[in-house]
Amino acid sequence: MARIRIGQLVLLGAIGVGLFGISLTLGSVNIPLNELIPILRGEAVDNPIWADIIWKLRLPRSLTAIGAGAALAVGGLQMQTLFKNSLADPSILGINSGASLGVAIVVLSINLQSFEALRGLENTSILIAASTGSALTLCLMLILSQRVTNSIQLLIFGLMFGYITSAAVTILLQFSNLTETQAYLNWTFGSFATIDLNQWKLFASSIFLGLTIAQGLASALNLLALGEDTAMSLGAEINQIRFWIILSTALLSGTVTAFCGPIAFLGVAVPHFCRQLFRSVDHTFLVPANALLGASLAIVADSVAQLPGQDAMLPLNSVTILIGAPAVIWIVLKKST
């Protein structure tokens, strides 16, 4: 990788570190930036409550945002390359739909007294349900990837599965009470605040594995970008490459959905930003660049959702869409002129 590309990655990393530090100081309780390093070092500070806020709330949340943003951005890059569709994102495989159906079955079939209960004992059930739904969908898509002749057929299968699961969830909602429906809808808003530091280890391990596979596929993704026919003529094993791409993307998307709920639009927007910003089609560079930029944008979106200095919280998915959609529209319009 050329020195200039390495420098760009270092700059993206530095920006991400800066945003990460700022995110730890912002919220309903503003913490002075000069107190951040002593708190992270475990030193005594003027207000001991600040340390509790950082370690128990903001640090897990910001770390989750970093992992989720990187995962969804790289997953979106792989899907857009595989399907040669600039609107493709990780959810196009139906992995998110499978997770949503699993959560809907659990949430809408148990008697939740309030949404707060979902954050307590039932939170483990939600995680297991989402993980199971994602895993079953992954198995189905991996089997199909070995049987179909081209990626368009796989795309159709993913879309149809999404429609089927959406219909199933709608039927479950029809027969659910208001409390259960509200609990499910709150889950669909997405949140980076549902993971503590102990759970983050499992979350981070899964994300790291998915990103490692994606980086290993960089050369194969470069071939796929030329078209499947061209890639095959150059000796690429399309079915094998497709298998590993789906495995990587499903692992990234499924992990984020299971732990954080369905996070919208980052998987679509970030690959567009990277291609426009760096003018590169080399996935050896684009995979880490998307991971770093996705992490930074996720931190920004989460900070905006928290409305620093206020007690209110905005739905995370609304913020990611409001940030990402206008930018993608601008990029598309700029390309067409």
Secondary structure as a PSIPRED ss2 file (coil, helix, strand):
# PSIPRED VFORMAT (PSIPRED V4.0)

   1 M C   1.000  0.000  0.000
   2 A C   1.000  0.000  0.000
   3 R H   0.000  1.000  0.000
   4 I H   0.000  1.000  0.000
   5 R H   0.000  1.000  0.000
   6 I H   0.000  1.000  0.000
   7 G H   0.000  1.000  0.000
   8 Q H   0.000  1.000  0.000
   9 L H   0.000  1.000  0.000
  10 V H   0.000  1.000  0.000
  11 L H   0.000  1.000  0.000
  12 L H   0.000  1.000  0.000
  13 G H   0.000  1.000  0.000
  14 A H   0.000  1.000  0.000
  15 I H   0.000  1.000  0.000
  16 G H   0.000  1.000  0.000
  17 V H   0.000  1.000  0.000
  18 G H   0.000  1.000  0.000
  19 L H   0.000  1.000  0.000
  20 F H   0.000  1.000  0.000
  21 G H   0.000  1.000  0.000
  22 I H   0.000  1.000  0.000
  23 S H   0.000  1.000  0.000
  24 L H   0.000  1.000  0.000
  25 T H   0.000  1.000  0.000
  26 L C   1.000  0.000  0.000
  27 G C   1.000  0.000  0.000
  28 S C   1.000  0.000  0.000
  29 V C   1.000  0.000  0.000
  30 N C   1.000  0.000  0.000
  31 I C   1.000  0.000  0.000
  32 P C   1.000  0.000  0.000
  33 L H   0.000  1.000  0.000
  34 N H   0.000  1.000  0.000
  35 E H   0.000  1.000  0.000
  36 L H   0.000  1.000  0.000
  37 I H   0.000  1.000  0.000
  38 P H   0.000  1.000  0.000
  39 I H   0.000  1.000  0.000
  40 L H   0.000  1.000  0.000
  41 R H   0.000  1.000  0.000
  42 G C   1.000  0.000  0.000
  43 E C   1.000  0.000  0.000
  44 A C   1.000  0.000  0.000
  45 V C   1.000  0.000  0.000
  46 D C   1.000  0.000  0.000
  47 N C   1.000  0.000  0.000
  48 P H   0.000  1.000  0.000
  49 I H   0.000  1.000  0.000
  50 W H   0.000  1.000  0.000
  51 A H   0.000  1.000  0.000
  52 D H   0.000  1.000  0.000
  53 I H   0.000  1.000  0.000
  54 I H   0.000  1.000  0.000
  55 W H   0.000  1.000  0.000
  56 K H   0.000  1.000  0.000
  57 L H   0.000  1.000  0.000
  58 R H   0.000  1.000  0.000
  59 L H   0.000  1.000  0.000
  60 P H   0.000  1.000  0.000
  61 R H   0.000  1.000  0.000
  62 S H   0.000  1.000  0.000
  63 L H   0.000  1.000  0.000
  64 T H   0.000  1.000  0.000
  65 A H   0.000  1.000  0.000
  66 I H   0.000  1.000  0.000
  67 G H   0.000  1.000  0.000
  68 A H   0.000  1.000  0.000
  69 G H   0.000  1.000  0.000
  70 A H   0.000  1.000  0.000
  71 A H   0.000  1.000  0.000
  72 L H   0.000  1.000  0.000
  73 A H   0.000  1.000  0.000
  74 V H   0.000  1.000  0.000
  75 G H   0.000  1.000  0.000
  76 G H   0.000  1.000  0.000
  77 L H   0.000  1.000  0.000
  78 Q H   0.000  1.000  0.000
  79 M H   0.000  1.000  0.000
  80 Q H   0.000  1.000  0.000
  81 T H   0.000  1.000  0.000
  82 L H   0.000  1.000  0.000
  83 F H   0.000  1.000  0.000
  84 K C   1.000  0.000  0.000
  85 N C   1.000  0.000  0.000
  86 S C   1.000  0.000  0.000
  87 L C   1.000  0.000  0.000
  88 A C   1.000  0.000  0.000
  89 D C   1.000  0.000  0.000
  90 P H   0.000  1.000  0.000
  91 S H   0.000  1.000  0.000
  92 I H   0.000  1.000  0.000
  93 L H   0.000  1.000  0.000
  94 G C   1.000  0.000  0.000
  95 I H   0.000  1.000  0.000
  96 N H   0.000  1.000  0.000
  97 S H   0.000  1.000  0.000
  98 G H   0.000  1.000  0.000
  99 A H   0.000  1.000  0.000
 100 S H   0.000  1.000  0.000
 101 L H   0.000  1.000  0.000
 102 G H   0.000  1.000  0.000
 103 V H   0.000  1.000  0.000
 104 A H   0.000  1.000  0.000
 105 I H   0.000  1.000  0.000
 106 V H   0.000  1.000  0.000
 107 V H   0.000  1.000  0.000
 108 L C   1.000  0.000  0.000
 109 S C   1.000  0.000  0.000
 110 I C   1.000  0.000  0.000
 111 N C   1.000  0.000  0.000
 112 L C   1.000  0.000  0.000
 113 Q C   1.000  0.000  0.000
 114 S C   1.000  0.000  0.000
 115 F H   0.000  1.000  0.000
 116 E H   0.000  1.000  0.000
 117 A H   0.000  1.000  0.000
 118 L H   0.000  1.000  0.000
 119 R C   1.000  0.000  0.000
 120 G C   1.000  0.000  0.000
 121 L C   1.000  0.000  0.000
 122 E H   0.000  1.000  0.000
 123 N H   0.000  1.000  0.000
 124 T H   0.000  1.000  0.000
 125 S H   0.000  1.000  0.000
 126 I H   0.000  1.000  0.000
 127 L H   0.000  1.000  0.000
 128 I H   0.000  1.000  0.000
 129 A H   0.000  1.000  0.000
 130 A H   0.000  1.000  0.000
 131 S H   0.000  1.000  0.000
 132 T H   0.000  1.000  0.000
 133 G H   0.000  1.000  0.000
 134 S H   0.000  1.000  0.000
 135 A H   0.000  1.000  0.000
 136 L H   0.000  1.000  0.000
 137 T H   0.000  1.000  0.000
 138 L H   0.000  1.000  0.000
 139 C H   0.000  1.000  0.000
 140 L H   0.000  1.000  0.000
 141 M H   0.000  1.000  0.000
 142 L H   0.000  1.000  0.000
 143 I H   0.000  1.000  0.000
 144 L H   0.000  1.000  0.000
 145 S H   0.000  1.000  0.000
 146 Q C   1.000  0.000  0.000
 147 R C   1.000  0.000  0.000
 148 V C   1.000  0.000  0.000
 149 T C   1.000  0.000  0.000
 150 N C   1.000  0.000  0.000
 151 S H   0.000  1.000  0.000
 152 I H   0.000  1.000  0.000
 153 Q H   0.000  1.000  0.000
 154 L H   0.000  1.000  0.000
 155 L H   0.000  1.000  0.000
 156 I H   0.000  1.000  0.000
 157 F H   0.000  1.000  0.000
 158 G H   0.000  1.000  0.000
 159 L H   0.000  1.000  0.000
 160 M H   0.000  1.000  0.000
 161 F H   0.000  1.000  0.000
 162 G H   0.000  1.000  0.000
 163 Y H   0.000  1.000  0.000
 164 I H   0.000  1.000  0.000
 165 T H   0.000  1.000  0.000
 166 S H   0.000  1.000  0.000
 167 A H   0.000  1.000  0.000
 168 A H   0.000  1.000  0.000
 169 V H   0.000  1.000  0.000
 170 T H   0.000  1.000  0.000
 171 I H   0.000  1.000  0.000
 172 L H   0.000  1.000  0.000
 173 L H   0.000  1.000  0.000
 174 Q H   0.000  1.000  0.000
 175 F C   1.000  0.000  0.000
 176 S C   1.000  0.000  0.000
 177 N C   1.000  0.000  0.000
 178 L H   0.000  1.000  0.000
 179 T H   0.000  1.000  0.000
 180 E H   0.000  1.000  0.000
 181 T H   0.000  1.000  0.000
 182 Q H   0.000  1.000  0.000
 183 A H   0.000  1.000  0.000
 184 Y H   0.000  1.000  0.000
 185 L H   0.000  1.000  0.000
 186 N H   0.000  1.000  0.000
 187 W H   0.000  1.000  0.000
 188 T H   0.000  1.000  0.000
 189 F C   1.000  0.000  0.000
 190 G C   1.000  0.000  0.000
 191 S C   1.000  0.000  0.000
 192 F C   1.000  0.000  0.000
 193 A C   1.000  0.000  0.000
 194 T C   1.000  0.000  0.000
 195 I C   1.000  0.000  0.000
 196 D C   1.000  0.000  0.000
 197 L H   0.000  1.000  0.000
 198 N H   0.000  1.000  0.000
 199 Q H   0.000  1.000  0.000
 200 W H   0.000  1.000  0.000
 201 K H   0.000  1.000  0.000
 202 L H   0.000  1.000  0.000
 203 F H   0.000  1.000  0.000
 204 A H   0.000  1.000  0.000
 205 S H   0.000  1.000  0.000
 206 S H   0.000  1.000  0.000
 207 I H   0.000  1.000  0.000
 208 F H   0.000  1.000  0.000
 209 L H   0.000  1.000  0.000
 210 G H   0.000  1.000  0.000
 211 L H   0.000  1.000  0.000
 212 T H   0.000  1.000  0.000
 213 I H   0.000  1.000  0.000
 214 A H   0.000  1.000  0.000
 215 Q H   0.000  1.000  0.000
 216 G H   0.000  1.000  0.000
 217 L C   1.000  0.000  0.000
 218 A H   0.000  1.000  0.000
 219 S H   0.000  1.000  0.000
 220 A H   0.000  1.000  0.000
 221 L H   0.000  1.000  0.000
 222 N H   0.000  1.000  0.000
 223 L H   0.000  1.000  0.000
 224 L H   0.000  1.000  0.000
 225 A C   1.000  0.000  0.000
 226 L C   1.000  0.000  0.000
 227 G C   1.000  0.000  0.000
 228 E H   0.000  1.000  0.000
 229 D H   0.000  1.000  0.000
 230 T H   0.000  1.000  0.000
 231 A H   0.000  1.000  0.000
 232 M H   0.000  1.000  0.000
 233 S H   0.000  1.000  0.000
 234 L C   1.000  0.000  0.000
 235 G C   1.000  0.000  0.000
 236 A C   1.000  0.000  0.000
 237 E C   1.000  0.000  0.000
 238 I H   0.000  1.000  0.000
 239 N H   0.000  1.000  0.000
 240 Q H   0.000  1.000  0.000
 241 I H   0.000  1.000  0.000
 242 R H   0.000  1.000  0.000
 243 F H   0.000  1.000  0.000
 244 W H   0.000  1.000  0.000
 245 I H   0.000  1.000  0.000
 246 I H   0.000  1.000  0.000
 247 L H   0.000  1.000  0.000
 248 S H   0.000  1.000  0.000
 249 T H   0.000  1.000  0.000
 250 A H   0.000  1.000  0.000
 251 L H   0.000  1.000  0.000
 252 L H   0.000  1.000  0.000
 253 S H   0.000  1.000  0.000
 254 G H   0.000  1.000  0.000
 255 T H   0.000  1.000  0.000
 256 V H   0.000  1.000  0.000
 257 T H   0.000  1.000  0.000
 258 A H   0.000  1.000  0.000
 259 F H   0.000  1.000  0.000
 260 C H   0.000  1.000  0.000
 261 G C   1.000  0.000  0.000
 262 P C   1.000  0.000  0.000
 263 I C   1.000  0.000  0.000
 264 A C   1.000  0.000  0.000
 265 F C   1.000  0.000  0.000
 266 L H   0.000  1.000  0.000
 267 G H   0.000  1.000  0.000
 268 V H   0.000  1.000  0.000
 269 A H   0.000  1.000  0.000
 270 V H   0.000  1.000  0.000
 271 P H   0.000  1.000  0.000
 272 H H   0.000  1.000  0.000
 273 F H   0.000  1.000  0.000
 274 C H   0.000  1.000  0.000
 275 R H   0.000  1.000  0.000
 276 Q H   0.000  1.000  0.000
 277 L H   0.000  1.000  0.000
 278 F H   0.000  1.000  0.000
 279 R C   1.000  0.000  0.000
 280 S C   1.000  0.000  0.000
 281 V C   1.000  0.000  0.000
 282 D C   1.000  0.000  0.000
 283 H H   0.000  1.000  0.000
 284 T H   0.000  1.000  0.000
 285 F H   0.000  1.000  0.000
 286 L H   0.000  1.000  0.000
 287 V H   0.000  1.000  0.000
 288 P H   0.000  1.000  0.000
 289 A H   0.000  1.000  0.000
 290 N H   0.000  1.000  0.000
 291 A H   0.000  1.000  0.000
 292 L H   0.000  1.000  0.000
 293 L H   0.000  1.000  0.000
 294 G H   0.000  1.000  0.000
 295 A H   0.000  1.000  0.000
 296 S H   0.000  1.000  0.000
 297 L H   0.000  1.000  0.000
 298 A H   0.000  1.000  0.000
 299 I H   0.000  1.000  0.000
 300 V H   0.000  1.000  0.000
 301 A H   0.000  1.000  0.000
 302 D H   0.000  1.000  0.000
 303 S H   0.000  1.000  0.000
 304 V H   0.000  1.000  0.000
 305 A H   0.000  1.000  0.000
 306 Q C   1.000  0.000  0.000
 307 L C   1.000  0.000  0.000
 308 P C   1.000  0.000  0.000
 309 G C   1.000  0.000  0.000
 310 Q C   1.000  0.000  0.000
 311 D C   1.000  0.000  0.000
 312 A C   1.000  0.000  0.000
 313 M C   1.000  0.000  0.000
 314 L C   1.000  0.000  0.000
 315 P C   1.000  0.000  0.000
 316 L H   0.000  1.000  0.000
 317 N H   0.000  1.000  0.000
 318 S H   0.000  1.000  0.000
 319 V H   0.000  1.000  0.000
 320 T H   0.000  1.000  0.000
 321 I H   0.000  1.000  0.000
 322 L H   0.000  1.000  0.000
 323 I H   0.000  1.000  0.000
 324 G H   0.000  1.000  0.000
 325 A H   0.000  1.000  0.000
 326 P H   0.000  1.000  0.000
 327 A H   0.000  1.000  0.000
 328 V H   0.000  1.000  0.000
 329 I H   0.000  1.000  0.000
 330 W H   0.000  1.000  0.000
 331 I H   0.000  1.000  0.000
 332 V H   0.000  1.000  0.000
 333 L H   0.000  1.000  0.000
 334 K H   0.000  1.000  0.000
 335 K H   0.000  1.000  0.000
 336 S H   0.000  1.000  0.000
 337 T C   1.000  0.000  0.000
